[in-house]
């Protein structure tokens, strides 16, 4: 039994963090899998990610009985348009990330996912009319300085980092706007189907011309390419499930797992250069994230305290009082 006046646990309150941690751990390990797909180029890898993801989603939708939800999404022009935009944003994110891995710019990719929470904050201001608190403004300002420092140290604009942060920030925002009315499997199926024809045509042309890596480097490499579907869907399904079960502020704290793993892979395994100026830029990013995270934790605790106080006040108000 629950205590009188206690709030029941919100659906997904426990499973949300578990799904989020699983998603970002798998994304953190994804660069190692992508390197196994070489010598396939970035575009070919993205095409096969889409193709095998779409083919894998069909039995998943059948097993989870999501056909009705999928039909509703396809029959609703507004939902279809929103999910189409999500599919494009996700494809752009994939393409930039694979290109970064193949060109040994994984540290820049990690930077992009580090600044993604700051982009999410700015998206809230731009599209939801949210007002930033002083701590959030400070975090955004420090993050902007960090981008300038990194750009100065690299003598070039951090295009990879900003493209990844912007595309995935937009994808997360769209997923949140879709809401819990549409299942993760259904939304991801629509997002994949939107870009499937382009991917299938591109992969088919490569095979017809004999220019693709698929089927040209043995059965083992072919299995790696086919496995791109599972490697893509597993973290995405976990992320979509987490985004519907927990606040974006909390999900933002968990997402640091992914860029930390990517940063370590880039520096220790790929031996990407880290001059002092680049370290300084990353240090500023981490300061900004610390400010943002501390503010989110403080706000969450304050909200919980207020709810508990309100619940106790209601219990006290309902309790019988002794007569005079």
URTA-V898429 format. One record per helix or strand of 3 or more residues. SS is the DSSP state (H for helix, E for strand). FROM is the first residue (numbers start at 1). TO is the last residue. If there is no record, write none. Layout:
ss=[SS	SS]
from=[FROM	FROM]
to=[TO	TO]
//
This chain:
ss=[H	H	H	H	H	H	H	H	H	H	H	H	H]
from=[15	42	67	77	106	134	159	184	218	228	248	256	276]
to=[36	63	75	102	128	154	178	209	226	245	254	269	318]
//
